[in-house]
Amino acid sequence: MINDAHAQAATASTGGFDPMSLLPLLLIGVVFYFFLIRPQQKKAQQQKLLLSALRRGDRVITSGGIFGFITKILNEQEVQVEIAEGVRVRVARSMIADVISNSGSTANVPDDSEESSPAPKSTAKKGAGRSKKSA
């Protein structure tokens, strides 16, 4: 009886290689490619195109969160960015995170100096408070 049991176990394990056992690994590889690798490659290609298309007058934001206008393209690696009136800094081209507006469409972007100051709002509140007291 023991000899029969050993003979059955030996014949079951000699089935050979099963290609279906690699199917889950193959599916995981395909999922990784389409959900992780491919979108990352597209994003890197778009960033490369964005950096190569930088021009004077573009409003940009750096990776550090600083907004400014490109005043001069210095070389392949550097651009000069004006971050405030009369304040120009050299920035590595690779640190430009995004172009907010191109030089042709900067008129549509409101400037910080054109925004209304909070002083008129505070005087309106004081006036409203006085009218409540006298009423």
Beta strands, then each sheet from edge to edge (+ up, - down):
strand 1: 59-62
strand 2: 67-73
strand 3: 78-84
strand 4: 87-92
strand 5: 96-101
sheet 1: 4+ 3- 2+ 1- 5+
end
